[in-house]
Amino acid sequence: MDIEKLQHAINLTYQGKIKEAEEVYVKLLEDNPEESALLSAAGLFYVGLKNYDKAAELLKKACEIKETVGTVTALGFAQYEQKSYAEAVQTLEHALTLGDNPDTYNKLILSLFEIKNYKRAIELTDKMNELYPDNPKSVANLVKSYTQQGKMLEAEKICIEYLQKHPIEPSLWYHLGLLKELIYSDDMRAIECYKVAGEQGSQNADYNIAVAYQKLGEYAKAEEYYGKFLQKFPDDNTGLISLGMCYLAQKKFHEGYNLICTRAGGVGGKYTKNLWKPGTSLDEELVIIADQGFGDRIQFVRYFPFLKEHKIKAAVGEPLKCLFEANYPDAEFISYEEINPETQAIRITDLAYVLNMDFDNIPFAEGYLDTESANIQSDKKKVGLCWEAGSSGRRSMINRTIHVKSFEPIFNLDNIQTYSFQVNDSFDGNKKYSDKMINLARDFKDFSDTARALKSMDTVVTVDTCVAHLAGALGVKTYLLLPYSADWRWFDSEKTTPWYNSIEIFKQKNAISWDDEINDIVKKLSG
């Protein structure tokens, strides 16, 4: 290999002559395709260009020829940026066997958090903190680890103590802001922290400020900061979707969906090459791809009857398949793997927009799913309970979750029998209140079982989760506990929702307490 040419390519890169440097690298690689040092240098060049696919390809080949700690680590970093987190974990775990480095620990821990391997992430966080106790990334990961374990006050203390000594550290100002949201629901204090992080160079500060303003219902300011974020990162998927949801929360139907429908990735991007785009006509044959959570799928399946002129196949996930098949016999329900990638595909959550049925024309609010009732006998009023929401985001999950202890005033009512619909039970409510509540959830195999049990209830009391949507879709009387900062689909509704006639909303007035809402429900149930 011509070392002088390689040095020339490196010098051109330093000079900002990227096109000329790439031409030299391409020619060198043509002449020396098996030279590991060249492959590594070219891989790092493409990392600098943020062409992570090309970088990973070259670095992987370099590692196959000759492993060095630098090349293996660089490959792991490229895989992280590709969002190939499982591969990044494997590569970076191996990199640590070749040599310790705080940046390697950091990217490995972040990758482990992404794939939800929290146990290993926490183990390595503790190890990193032992080796590099004053490294800000080590401290940030320790804070994240404590937050994940629910030790939020300890996390806040670590943040404050470090920032008192080292006030210039944007990542910890971000974490402190998040903790102000999660612990105290203090969005204004959170905004102050995010603004400091932004002044210190945090790239995501404007996004987090926008989210906090949106939670406060200050939509104009939220739009302003989403706009600032998207000026810097115009193709950021999360930013585009979040701004779209901000519009939808205000019932700006077209503005919101115009952004939502541009979202990349997810289930839709994985299984089809022919995703419906705004302005495109519908083909005779369609495949409906269920994306997002089960509640979203239940909410938007109501639009299936308006596609009766088309031949429909639908992939909705195994837990919903039987229930939907029984209610929509004209559609063929398939697995995701059976999707023909060439068939025109529509995400189930985009159906309202595809059909141009805005929020003044929501169909079947009286209910649209049906099933037989389970044989559940009681001399008392039967009340179903669900207290915990699942979510990919901590903000949303914590906002929409109530500690099961808050339901104690309901358990103490003499005229009712309570039943648990809580499947994933982080608070062990089913065990702690087994003398007060009959656990139906342990026998649920799919949503057909859940639906039959819901149909047998007199009333359902639930947080914003799939149980709420299923109860509403079945027309079951439901008391919905909404956080002060609710998901976009509930708009700013205080008592009723245009999606479901059978749902009555009890919206949180005090951001850190549910006492008033629970007491109002107790009065209703006592009557």
C-alpha positions in Angstrom: 0.0 0.0 0.0 1.2 3.5 -0.8 1.5 5.1 2.7 2.1 8.5 1.2 -1.3 8.4 -0.6 -3.0 7.3 2.6 -1.4 10.2 4.4 -2.5 12.5 1.6 -6.1 11.3 2.0 -5.9 12.0 5.7 -4.5 15.5 5.1 -7.2 16.3 2.6 -9.8 15.3 5.2 -8.2 17.7 7.7 -8.3 20.5 5.1 -12.0 19.9 4.5 -11.5 18.6 1.0 -13.8 15.7 1.5 -14.6 14.8 -2.1 -10.9 14.7 -3.1 -10.2 12.6 0.1 -12.9 10.1 -0.7 -11.6 9.7 -4.3 -8.2 8.8 -2.9 -9.7 6.3 -0.4 -11.8 4.7 -3.1 -8.7 4.2 -5.4 -6.6 2.9 -2.5 -9.3 0.4 -1.5 -9.6 -0.8 -5.1 -5.8 -1.5 -5.1 -5.5 -2.8 -1.6 -8.9 -4.4 -0.6 -7.4 -6.6 2.2 -5.2 -4.0 3.9 -6.6 -3.7 7.5 -5.0 -0.4 8.3 -6.5 1.2 5.2 -9.9 -0.4 5.8 -9.8 1.0 9.4 -8.7 4.5 8.2 -11.4 4.6 5.5 -14.0 3.4 8.0 -13.1 6.2 10.4 -13.3 8.6 7.4 -16.9 7.5 6.8 -17.7 7.8 10.5 -16.7 11.4 10.2 -19.1 11.8 7.3 -21.8 10.1 9.3 -22.1 7.4 6.6 -22.4 4.7 9.3 -23.5 2.0 6.9 -20.3 2.3 4.8 -18.2 2.8 7.9 -19.5 -0.4 9.6 -18.9 -2.3 6.4 -15.3 -1.3 6.1 -14.5 -1.6 9.9 -16.1 -5.0 10.0 -13.9 -6.2 7.2 -10.8 -4.6 8.9 -11.6 -6.5 12.1 -11.9 -9.8 10.2 -8.4 -9.3 8.9 -6.7 -7.9 12.0 -8.3 -6.9 15.3 -7.1 -3.8 17.1 -8.8 -2.2 20.1 -9.3 1.0 18.1 -10.9 -0.7 15.1 -13.2 -2.9 17.1 -14.3 0.1 19.2 -14.9 2.2 16.1 -17.0 -0.6 14.6 -19.1 -0.7 17.8 -19.6 3.1 17.7 -20.7 2.8 14.0 -23.2 0.1 14.9 -24.5 2.2 17.7 -25.1 5.1 15.3 -26.8 2.7 12.9 -29.1 1.9 15.8 -28.0 -1.7 15.5 -27.8 -1.8 19.3 -27.6 -5.6 19.8 -24.7 -5.8 17.4 -23.0 -2.8 19.1 -23.3 -4.6 22.5 -21.6 -7.7 21.2 -18.8 -5.7 19.5 -18.2 -3.3 22.4 -18.3 -6.1 25.0 -15.4 -7.7 22.9 -13.7 -4.3 22.7 -13.5 -4.2 26.5 -11.6 -7.4 26.6 -8.9 -5.7 24.4 -8.6 -2.6 26.5 -10.5 -0.3 28.9 -11.7 3.0 27.7 -14.4 5.3 29.2 -16.0 6.0 25.8 -16.3 2.3 25.1 -18.0 1.7 28.5 -20.3 4.7 27.7 -21.5 3.5 24.3 -21.9 -0.1 25.5 -24.0 1.1 28.5 -26.1 3.3 26.2 -26.6 0.3 23.8 -27.7 -2.0 26.7 -30.2 0.6 27.8 -31.6 0.7 24.2 -32.1 -3.0 24.1 -33.6 -2.9 27.6 -30.9 -5.2 29.1 -31.0 -3.1 32.3 -29.3 -5.6 34.5 -26.1 -5.7 32.4 -26.3 -1.9 31.9 -26.4 -1.3 35.6 -23.5 -3.8 36.3 -21.3 -2.0 33.8 -22.4 1.4 35.1 -21.1 0.4 38.5 -17.9 -0.9 37.0 -17.4 2.3 34.9 -18.0 4.4 38.0 -15.3 2.5 39.9 -12.8 3.0 37.2 -13.6 6.6 36.1 -15.5 8.2 39.1 -14.9 11.7 37.9 -15.7 11.2 34.2 -19.0 13.1 33.4 -20.2 10.3 31.2 -19.7 7.8 34.1 -21.7 10.1 36.4 -24.4 10.5 33.8 -24.8 6.8 33.3 -24.9 6.3 37.1 -27.7 8.8 37.2 -29.5 7.1 34.4 -29.0 3.7 36.1 -30.5 5.0 39.4 -33.4 6.5 37.5 -34.1 3.2 35.8 -34.1 1.4 39.2 -36.5 3.9 40.5 -33.9 5.5 42.8 -34.7 9.0 41.5 -34.0 11.0 44.7 -30.5 9.4 44.8 -30.1 10.2 41.1 -31.1 13.8 41.7 -28.6 14.1 44.6 -25.7 12.8 42.5 -26.6 15.3 39.7 -26.7 18.2 42.1 -23.5 17.3 43.9 -21.6 16.9 40.6 -22.9 20.1 39.1 -22.0 22.1 42.2 -18.4 21.2 41.5 -18.6 21.1 37.7 -21.4 23.4 36.6 -20.5 23.1 32.9 -21.8 19.6 32.0 -24.8 19.6 29.6 -25.6 15.9 29.9 -26.2 16.2 33.7 -28.2 19.4 33.3 -30.4 17.3 31.0 -30.7 14.5 33.5 -31.5 16.9 36.3 -34.3 18.4 34.1 -35.7 15.0 33.4 -35.7 14.2 37.1 -37.6 17.4 37.9 -40.2 16.1 35.5 -40.3 12.5 36.8 -40.1 13.2 40.5 -42.0 16.4 41.0 -43.9 16.9 37.7 -42.2 20.3 37.7 -42.0 21.1 34.1 -41.0 24.7 34.5 -38.0 23.8 36.6 -37.2 21.1 34.0 -37.3 23.7 31.3 -34.8 25.9 33.2 -32.4 22.9 33.4 -32.8 22.1 29.7 -32.1 25.7 28.8 -28.8 25.6 30.8 -28.0 22.3 29.0 -28.7 24.1 25.6 -26.5 27.0 26.5 -23.7 24.5 27.2 -24.1 22.9 23.9 -26.7 20.1 24.3 -28.0 19.2 20.9 -31.4 18.0 22.3 -32.2 20.8 24.6 -34.7 22.5 22.3 -36.5 19.2 21.8 -36.8 18.6 25.6 -38.0 22.2 26.2 -40.7 21.6 23.5 -41.8 18.4 25.2 -42.1 20.1 28.6 -44.1 23.1 27.2 -46.4 20.6 25.4 -47.0 18.8 28.7 -48.0 22.2 30.2 -50.4 22.8 27.3 -48.4 25.8 26.1 -48.6 24.7 22.5 -47.3 27.8 20.8 -44.1 27.6 22.8 -43.8 23.9 22.2 -44.2 24.5 18.4 -41.5 27.2 18.6 -38.9 24.9 20.3 -39.8 21.9 18.1 -39.1 24.3 15.2 -35.8 25.3 16.6 -34.8 21.7 17.0 -35.9 20.8 13.5 -33.9 23.7 12.0 -30.8 22.0 13.3 -32.0 18.4 12.5 -34.6 18.7 9.8 -34.8 14.9 9.2 -35.0 13.9 12.8 -37.8 11.3 13.0 -38.6 11.8 16.7 -38.8 15.6 16.3 -41.1 15.4 13.3 -43.4 12.9 15.0 -43.5 14.9 18.2 -44.3 18.1 16.4 -47.0 16.2 14.5 -48.5 15.0 17.8 -48.4 18.5 19.2 -50.6 19.6 16.2 -52.9 16.6 16.7 -53.4 17.5 20.4 -54.8 20.8 19.2 -57.0 19.0 16.6 -54.9 20.3 13.7 -55.7 17.2 11.8 -53.9 17.8 8.5 -50.9 19.6 9.9 -50.4 16.8 12.4 -50.8 13.9 10.0 -48.7 15.5 7.3 -45.8 15.1 9.7 -46.8 11.8 11.3 -47.2 10.1 7.9 -43.6 11.0 7.0 -42.2 8.9 9.9 -39.5 6.4 9.1 -38.7 3.0 10.5 -40.9 1.1 12.9 -43.0 -1.9 11.9 -44.1 -0.3 8.7 -40.6 0.3 7.4 -39.5 -3.2 8.2 -42.1 -5.2 6.3 -43.0 -3.2 3.2 -41.5 -1.3 0.3 -44.8 0.3 -0.7 -46.0 2.4 2.2 -48.9 4.7 1.4 -47.9 8.4 1.1 -50.2 11.5 1.3 -51.7 12.3 -2.1 -51.5 8.6 -3.2 -54.6 6.8 -4.3 -55.5 3.5 -2.8 -54.9 0.2 -4.6 -57.5 -2.5 -4.9 -55.5 -4.7 -2.6 -54.1 -3.3 0.7 -52.2 -4.6 3.7 -52.9 -2.9 7.0 -49.8 -3.0 9.3 -50.5 -2.5 13.0 -47.9 -0.3 14.5 -47.3 1.4 17.9 -49.0 -0.1 21.0 -52.0 -2.4 21.4 -54.2 0.5 22.5 -53.5 2.3 19.2 -54.4 -0.8 17.2 -57.7 -1.1 19.1 -58.5 2.6 18.7 -57.9 2.7 14.9 -59.3 -0.7 13.9 -62.7 1.1 13.9 -61.9 2.4 10.3 -61.8 -1.1 8.8 -65.4 -1.0 7.5 -64.6 2.1 5.4 -62.2 0.0 3.3 -64.8 -2.6 2.3 -64.3 -1.8 -1.4 -60.7 -3.1 -1.1 -59.3 -6.5 -0.5 -57.7 -6.2 2.9 -55.0 -8.2 4.6 -54.0 -7.1 8.1 -51.1 -7.9 10.4 -52.1 -6.8 13.9 -50.1 -9.0 16.2 -51.1 -12.4 17.6 -52.7 -11.1 20.8 -55.3 -9.2 18.9 -55.8 -11.6 15.9 -58.7 -13.7 17.3 -60.7 -10.7 18.6 -60.3 -8.7 15.4 -61.1 -11.8 13.2 -64.4 -12.3 15.0 -65.4 -8.6 14.5 -64.0 -8.0 10.9 -64.6 -11.3 9.0 -64.1 -9.5 5.6 -60.4 -8.9 6.3 -57.8 -11.6 6.2 -55.5 -11.5 9.2 -51.9 -12.6 8.6 -48.6 -12.5 10.4 -46.0 -9.8 9.8 -43.8 -12.3 8.0 -46.6 -13.1 5.5 -46.8 -9.5 4.3 -46.0 -9.0 0.6 -43.6 -6.1 0.6 -44.8 -5.0 -2.8 -48.5 -4.7 -1.7 -49.6 -1.1 -0.9 -49.4 -0.9 2.9 -51.1 1.5 5.4 -50.2 1.8 9.0 -53.3 1.2 11.1 -52.8 4.5 13.0 -52.8 6.5 9.7 -56.2 5.2 8.6 -58.2 8.3 9.7 -55.9 10.4 7.5 -55.9 8.1 4.6 -59.7 8.2 4.7 -59.8 11.9 5.4 -62.1 11.4 8.4 -61.0 14.2 10.7 -61.7 14.6 14.4 -65.2 16.0 13.8 -66.0 12.7 12.0 -64.8 10.0 14.4 -67.0 6.9 13.7 -68.5 4.3 16.0 -68.0 6.2 19.3 -70.8 4.0 20.7 -68.6 1.0 20.3 -67.4 -1.2 17.4 -66.1 -4.5 19.0 -68.3 -7.2 20.5 -67.8 -10.5 22.2 -69.6 -12.7 24.7 -69.3 -11.9 28.4 -67.2 -14.1 30.7 -69.2 -16.0 33.3 -68.2 -13.9 36.3 -70.7 -14.0 39.1 -71.0 -11.6 42.1 -73.7 -10.2 44.3 -71.8 -6.9 44.3 -71.1 -4.4 41.7 -68.2 -5.7 39.5 -65.4 -3.2 39.0 -62.3 -3.9 36.9 -59.1 -2.1 37.7 -55.9 -1.3 35.8 -53.2 1.0 37.2 -50.1 0.6 35.2 -49.3 1.7 31.6 -46.7 0.3 29.3 -44.6 2.6 27.1 -41.3 3.0 25.2 -40.8 6.3 26.9 -40.3 6.9 30.7 -42.1 10.3 30.6 -45.2 8.7 29.1 -45.1 5.6 31.2 -44.7 7.4 34.5 -47.3 10.0 33.6 -49.9 7.4 32.8 -49.2 5.1 35.8 -50.8 5.2 39.2 -49.4 3.4 42.2 -51.9 0.6 43.1 -51.9 1.9 46.7 -53.9 4.9 45.4 -56.8 2.5 44.8 -57.2 1.6 48.4 -60.3 3.9 48.9 -62.0 1.8 46.1 -61.0 -1.5 47.7 -62.6 -0.3 51.0 -66.1 0.1 49.4 -68.6 -2.5 50.7 -70.9 -2.5 47.7 -68.3 -3.6 45.1 -66.0 -6.5 44.1 -62.8 -5.5 42.4 -61.1 -7.4 39.6 -57.6 -6.9 38.3 -56.9 -6.4 34.6 -53.2 -5.6 35.2 -51.0 -7.9 33.3 -47.5 -6.3 33.8 -47.6 -5.5 37.5 -44.4 -3.7 38.6 -46.0 -2.7 41.9 -47.0 -6.3 42.7 -50.5 -5.0 43.3 -52.1 -8.4 42.5 -50.1 -10.0 45.3 -50.3 -7.2 47.8 -54.1 -6.8 47.5 -55.0 -10.5 46.8 -57.5 -10.3 49.7 -59.2 -7.3 48.1 -59.1 -8.0 44.4 -59.6 -11.1 42.2 -56.8 -11.4 39.6 -58.4 -12.1 36.2 -55.3 -11.0 34.3 -53.2 -14.1 35.2 -55.6 -16.1 33.0 -55.5 -13.8 30.0 -54.0 -15.6 26.9 -54.9 -12.9 24.4 -57.2 -9.9 24.0 -60.3 -12.1 23.4 -60.0 -13.2 27.0 -59.6 -9.6 28.2 -62.6 -8.5 26.1 -64.8 -11.2 27.5 -63.8 -10.3 31.1 -64.4 -6.6 30.4 -67.9 -7.3 29.0 -68.8 -8.8 32.3 -67.9 -5.7 34.4 -70.3 -3.1 35.6 -67.6 -0.5 35.5 -63.9 -0.3 34.6 -61.5 2.1 36.3 -58.3 2.4 34.4 -55.3 4.6 33.5 -54.6 5.4 29.9 -53.6 2.0 28.5 -55.0 -0.6 26.1 -57.6 -1.7 28.7 -59.2 1.8 28.4 -59.3 1.5 24.6 -60.7 -2.0 24.6 -63.4 -1.1 27.2 -64.4 1.9 25.2 -64.5 -0.1 21.9 -66.7 -2.7 23.7 -69.0 0.1 25.0 -68.3 -0.8 28.6 -68.8 1.9 31.2 -65.3 3.2 32.0 -63.8 5.8 34.3 -60.5 6.9 32.7 -57.8 8.4 34.9 -55.9 10.9 32.7 -52.7 12.6 33.8 -52.5 16.4 33.8 -50.3 16.0 30.7 -52.4 13.5 28.6 -51.6 11.9 25.3 -52.6 13.8 22.1 -55.6 11.6 21.4 -57.5 12.8 24.4 -57.0 16.4 23.3 -57.8 18.8 26.2 -60.9 16.9 27.1 -61.9 17.1 30.8 -64.9 14.8 31.0 -65.8 13.1 27.7 -64.0 12.0 24.6 -65.2 11.9 21.0 -63.6 8.5 20.6 -65.7 6.5 23.1 -69.2 7.4 24.4 -68.9 5.0 27.3 -65.7 6.6 28.8 -65.9 9.3 31.4 -62.7 11.2 32.0 -61.2 12.0 35.4 -58.3 14.3 34.6 -55.6 15.0 37.1 -55.7 18.5 38.6 -52.7 18.3 40.8 -49.6 17.0 38.9 -48.3 15.0 41.9 -51.5 13.6 43.3 -54.5 11.5 42.2 -56.4 11.9 45.5 -59.2 14.2 44.1 -59.8 12.0 41.1 -59.9 8.8 43.1 -62.3 10.4 45.6 -64.6 11.5 42.7 -64.6 7.9 41.4 -65.3 6.6 44.9 -68.4 8.8 45.1 -69.6 7.5 41.7 -69.1 3.9 42.7 -70.8 4.4 46.1 -74.0 5.5 44.4 
